[in-house]
Amino acid sequence: MSSSATAAAATAAWTGGQPLEQFLLLAKSARGAAVVALIEQALESPLLFVYGDLLEMPSVLELRGSENAKYFDLLQLFAYGTLADYRKNQLQLPTLTPLQLNKLKQLTLISLAGQSKTISYEVLLTELEISSLRELEDLIIEAIYADIIRGKLDQKNSQLEVDFAIGRDIKENEVGDLVSVLQQWSDGCENVLATIEDQVRKANKAMEESDKMKKKINDEVDNLKKALSAQAEMTSDSSKSFGAKKSGKNGKAKKVN
């Protein structure tokens, strides 16, 4: 499964539907203008936030180099880009509908949330091209309800605190970087695990030495008890023997008299 398919599966689970699969099924038989209409619907869908697999459909790939190539480029921008990217290439791309513009703002918000745990209102207002705080907060609340990000509005400090953001599509040339990051993370986990195992070995060794010391002390205490008991018995026997001898002497003395 491709990285975009994985992201799509996750998104479908979060939104409670499977819109991507529906568009992929329709794309199998669509051609030309029908593909363009399908792309426009996909970009407006409130449940769809990943487009990589749709980009790979043969009918969609056929748009490249055709009179409808700009719709392929627009779909590609929604897969990987932001509102700022659209503005840079606006003259070469189709005009966005209100729903598509809102979706691109949501995708831009996802990208920003994936880059930082705290985003100032100033940055959000600029990147999302929003002029009022009320509109910005409405967009953020809408995104939270859609479960594409999780966090809270910090109105006191004028910032968004991010707890979670869904993943977006990954370009093929970025897969290597992603693998490298994951490998570093894996290596870090192995190092932590090795440290924990070493600490466990040390703890077990300390416990074993403690048990040995405890046994040694108990043995010494037992030996001391035995020695004291033996000494006590010897003392008792000596006292009895001395008493018997004394009694014998006294008896003889009386007999002489």
VEXZALUM-400541 format. One record per residue (C-alpha): residue number from 1; x, y, z. Coordinates in Angstrom, 3 decimals. Each point is the difference from the previous one (the first is absolute). Layout:
# VEXZALUM-400541
ATOM	NUM	X	Y	Z
...
END
This chain:
# VEXZALUM-400541
ATOM	1	0.000	0.000	0.000
ATOM	2	1.317	3.462	-0.885
ATOM	3	0.540	2.704	2.608
ATOM	4	-2.977	1.924	-1.340
ATOM	5	-2.192	-3.093	0.294
ATOM	6	1.038	-0.413	3.609
ATOM	7	-0.857	3.617	0.710
ATOM	8	-3.292	-0.426	-1.809
ATOM	9	-0.936	-3.012	2.102
ATOM	10	0.746	1.942	3.153
ATOM	11	-1.992	3.004	-1.171
ATOM	12	-2.948	-2.206	-0.937
ATOM	13	0.033	-1.480	3.493
ATOM	14	0.065	3.463	1.594
ATOM	15	-2.828	1.396	-2.102
ATOM	16	-2.237	-3.046	0.204
ATOM	17	-0.168	-0.546	-3.773
ATOM	18	2.004	-1.185	-2.968
ATOM	19	-0.260	2.791	-2.595
ATOM	20	3.341	-0.743	-1.652
ATOM	21	-1.043	-3.508	-1.023
ATOM	22	-3.155	1.397	-1.578
ATOM	23	1.947	2.490	-2.108
ATOM	24	2.539	-2.644	-1.018
ATOM	25	-2.810	-2.258	-1.172
ATOM	26	-1.577	2.783	-2.076
ATOM	27	3.388	0.975	-1.437
ATOM	28	0.454	-3.458	-1.532
ATOM	29	-2.664	0.610	-2.615
ATOM	30	0.086	3.811	-0.305
ATOM	31	1.798	1.780	-2.822
ATOM	32	0.616	3.596	-1.068
ATOM	33	-2.603	2.445	1.285
ATOM	34	-1.420	-2.645	2.331
ATOM	35	3.398	-0.272	1.722
ATOM	36	0.118	3.802	0.373
ATOM	37	-3.435	-0.033	1.643
ATOM	38	1.110	-2.837	2.244
ATOM	39	3.082	1.946	1.107
ATOM	40	-2.076	3.076	0.774
ATOM	41	-2.345	-2.096	2.142
ATOM	42	2.923	-1.638	1.797
ATOM	43	1.500	3.402	0.828
ATOM	44	-3.305	1.120	1.518
ATOM	45	-0.707	-3.203	1.952
ATOM	46	-0.145	0.759	3.740
ATOM	47	1.293	-3.490	0.820
ATOM	48	3.002	-0.228	-2.306
ATOM	49	3.420	1.408	0.939
ATOM	50	2.413	-2.287	-1.892
ATOM	51	0.248	-0.191	-3.770
ATOM	52	3.150	-1.967	-0.816
ATOM	53	-1.766	-3.162	-1.170
ATOM	54	-2.386	1.999	-2.166
ATOM	55	2.993	1.671	-1.641
ATOM	56	1.324	-3.443	-0.945
ATOM	57	-3.165	-1.095	-1.828
ATOM	58	0.626	-0.471	-3.773
ATOM	59	-2.980	2.172	-0.952
ATOM	60	1.336	2.830	2.149
ATOM	61	3.557	-0.387	-1.295
ATOM	62	-1.375	0.359	-3.549
ATOM	63	-0.874	3.618	0.799
ATOM	64	3.701	0.934	-0.042
ATOM	65	0.879	1.650	-3.280
ATOM	66	-3.680	0.391	-0.929
ATOM	67	-2.187	3.089	-0.058
ATOM	68	-1.089	-0.942	3.522
ATOM	69	3.529	-0.326	1.378
ATOM	70	-0.622	2.862	2.440
ATOM	71	-2.498	-2.184	1.882
ATOM	72	2.664	-2.653	0.493
ATOM	73	2.305	2.728	1.298
ATOM	74	-2.744	1.234	2.335
ATOM	75	-0.574	-3.500	1.361
ATOM	76	3.746	-0.337	0.532
ATOM	77	0.050	3.299	1.898
ATOM	78	-2.815	-1.182	2.280
ATOM	79	1.973	-3.182	0.663
ATOM	80	3.287	1.660	0.930
ATOM	81	-0.353	3.779	0.086
ATOM	82	-1.477	2.887	1.944
ATOM	83	-1.973	3.167	-0.646
ATOM	84	3.272	1.898	-0.451
ATOM	85	1.021	-2.460	-2.726
ATOM	86	-3.285	0.595	-1.773
ATOM	87	0.494	3.769	0.064
ATOM	88	3.451	-0.394	-1.559
ATOM	89	-1.456	-1.966	-2.926
ATOM	90	-3.519	1.427	-0.094
ATOM	91	0.158	1.183	-3.610
ATOM	92	0.787	-3.525	-1.211
ATOM	93	-2.669	-1.687	2.122
ATOM	94	-3.821	-0.093	-0.043
ATOM	95	-1.905	2.465	2.165
ATOM	96	-1.006	-1.554	3.295
ATOM	97	-3.600	-0.328	1.073
ATOM	98	-0.839	1.186	3.546
ATOM	99	-0.031	-3.625	1.195
ATOM	100	3.352	-0.735	-1.628
ATOM	101	1.520	3.132	1.507
ATOM	102	-1.218	-1.029	3.449
ATOM	103	1.394	-3.502	-0.531
ATOM	104	3.397	1.397	-1.010
ATOM	105	0.012	2.130	3.151
ATOM	106	-0.707	-3.137	2.025
ATOM	107	2.851	-1.833	-1.731
ATOM	108	2.285	2.951	0.676
ATOM	109	-1.027	-0.093	3.658
ATOM	110	0.849	-3.725	0.119
ATOM	111	3.455	0.723	-1.416
ATOM	112	0.617	2.777	2.534
ATOM	113	-1.235	-2.194	2.854
ATOM	114	2.362	-2.750	-1.096
ATOM	115	2.979	2.360	0.206
ATOM	116	-0.528	1.598	3.403
ATOM	117	-1.779	-0.696	3.279
ATOM	118	-0.873	3.669	0.434
ATOM	119	-1.023	2.324	-2.843
ATOM	120	-0.585	3.680	0.575
ATOM	121	-3.196	1.621	-1.232
ATOM	122	2.174	2.392	-1.995
ATOM	123	1.520	-2.847	-2.012
ATOM	124	-3.378	-1.648	-0.483
ATOM	125	-1.678	3.199	-1.157
ATOM	126	2.775	0.541	-2.556
ATOM	127	0.341	-3.557	-1.312
ATOM	128	-3.750	-0.589	-0.190
ATOM	129	-0.747	3.471	-1.410
ATOM	130	-2.593	0.734	2.665
ATOM	131	-0.736	3.538	1.149
ATOM	132	-1.887	-0.531	3.278
ATOM	133	0.622	-2.028	3.134
ATOM	134	-3.614	-1.186	0.018
ATOM	135	0.384	-1.514	-3.473
ATOM	136	3.326	-1.568	0.980
ATOM	137	-1.416	-1.589	3.144
ATOM	138	-3.006	-1.275	-1.949
ATOM	139	2.343	-1.709	-2.491
ATOM	140	2.052	-1.556	2.793
ATOM	141	-3.108	-1.219	1.829
ATOM	142	-1.299	-1.455	-3.272
ATOM	143	3.315	-1.846	-0.466
ATOM	144	-0.124	-1.337	3.556
ATOM	145	-3.557	-1.258	-0.465
ATOM	146	1.100	-1.661	-3.264
ATOM	147	2.755	-1.666	2.089
ATOM	148	2.752	1.009	-2.423
ATOM	149	1.770	1.793	2.839
ATOM	150	-0.296	-0.127	3.767
ATOM	151	0.912	2.796	2.356
ATOM	152	-1.367	3.062	1.718
ATOM	153	-0.241	3.710	-0.561
ATOM	154	2.129	2.030	2.393
ATOM	155	-1.736	3.365	-0.297
ATOM	156	2.059	1.492	2.807
ATOM	157	3.261	-0.527	-1.896
ATOM	158	-1.610	0.230	-3.462
ATOM	159	1.161	-3.388	-1.184
ATOM	160	-1.152	-3.482	-0.937
ATOM	161	1.384	-2.834	2.129
ATOM	162	0.223	-3.150	-2.131
ATOM	163	-0.292	-3.505	1.423
ATOM	164	-0.404	-1.908	-3.263
ATOM	165	-0.349	0.425	-3.777
ATOM	166	-0.767	-2.612	-2.640
ATOM	167	2.672	-0.783	-2.569
ATOM	168	-0.012	1.327	-3.534
ATOM	169	1.187	-1.600	-3.234
ATOM	170	3.743	-0.488	-0.395
ATOM	171	1.855	0.704	-3.223
ATOM	172	2.085	-2.850	-1.362
ATOM	173	3.191	2.043	0.306
ATOM	174	-0.777	0.547	3.698
ATOM	175	-0.364	-3.696	0.825
ATOM	176	3.765	-0.366	0.500
ATOM	177	0.022	2.841	2.516
ATOM	178	-2.966	-1.547	1.806
ATOM	179	1.728	-3.385	0.139
ATOM	180	3.112	1.714	1.380
ATOM	181	-2.018	1.725	2.726
ATOM	182	-1.747	-3.263	0.886
ATOM	183	3.350	-1.800	0.100
ATOM	184	1.371	2.625	2.371
ATOM	185	-3.084	-0.419	2.150
ATOM	186	0.428	-3.788	-0.084
ATOM	187	3.686	0.308	0.942
ATOM	188	-0.952	2.319	2.853
ATOM	189	-2.571	-2.523	1.249
ATOM	190	2.599	-2.778	-0.151
ATOM	191	2.440	2.136	1.988
ATOM	192	-2.634	0.712	2.623
ATOM	193	-0.916	-3.695	0.122
ATOM	194	3.677	-0.955	0.394
ATOM	195	0.337	2.507	2.849
ATOM	196	-3.098	-1.382	1.707
ATOM	197	1.259	-3.582	-0.392
ATOM	198	3.362	1.029	1.472
ATOM	199	-1.752	1.625	2.953
ATOM	200	-2.091	-3.145	0.479
ATOM	201	3.160	-2.151	-0.006
ATOM	202	1.614	2.283	2.559
ATOM	203	-3.140	-0.062	2.131
ATOM	204	-0.163	-3.799	-0.201
ATOM	205	3.687	-0.261	0.907
ATOM	206	-0.473	2.370	2.938
ATOM	207	-3.006	-2.035	1.115
ATOM	208	2.005	-3.223	-0.309
ATOM	209	2.867	1.486	2.042
ATOM	210	-2.514	1.263	2.541
ATOM	211	-1.498	-3.488	0.289
ATOM	212	3.478	-1.489	0.459
ATOM	213	0.829	2.561	2.683
ATOM	214	-3.329	-0.665	1.716
ATOM	215	0.667	-3.757	-0.054
ATOM	216	3.513	0.548	1.356
ATOM	217	-1.307	2.155	2.853
ATOM	218	-2.744	-2.532	0.769
ATOM	219	2.553	-2.819	0.010
ATOM	220	2.260	1.959	2.344
ATOM	221	-2.925	0.754	2.295
ATOM	222	-0.966	-3.697	0.003
ATOM	223	3.586	-1.012	0.756
ATOM	224	0.159	2.566	2.791
ATOM	225	-3.273	-1.308	1.441
ATOM	226	1.343	-3.556	-0.140
ATOM	227	3.256	1.065	1.664
ATOM	228	-1.880	1.841	2.743
ATOM	229	-2.319	-2.947	0.464
ATOM	230	2.936	-2.406	0.217
ATOM	231	1.770	2.280	2.450
ATOM	232	-3.142	0.241	2.068
ATOM	233	-0.290	-3.788	0.107
ATOM	234	3.649	-0.343	1.004
ATOM	235	-0.482	2.545	2.763
ATOM	236	-3.092	-1.833	1.216
ATOM	237	1.804	-3.374	0.007
ATOM	238	2.949	1.512	1.845
ATOM	239	-2.318	1.465	2.635
ATOM	240	-1.720	-3.348	0.495
ATOM	241	3.331	-1.828	0.286
ATOM	242	1.318	2.526	2.502
ATOM	243	-3.160	-0.275	2.045
ATOM	244	0.223	-3.784	0.078
ATOM	245	3.607	0.077	1.152
ATOM	246	-0.828	2.495	2.751
ATOM	247	-2.836	-2.146	1.223
ATOM	248	2.330	-3.001	0.161
ATOM	249	2.556	1.849	2.085
ATOM	250	-2.608	1.164	2.440
ATOM	251	-1.257	-3.549	0.407
ATOM	252	3.406	-1.363	0.822
ATOM	253	0.657	2.727	2.555
ATOM	254	-3.147	-0.871	1.926
ATOM	255	0.917	-3.649	0.072
ATOM	256	3.416	0.716	1.577
ATOM	257	-1.591	1.886	2.806
END
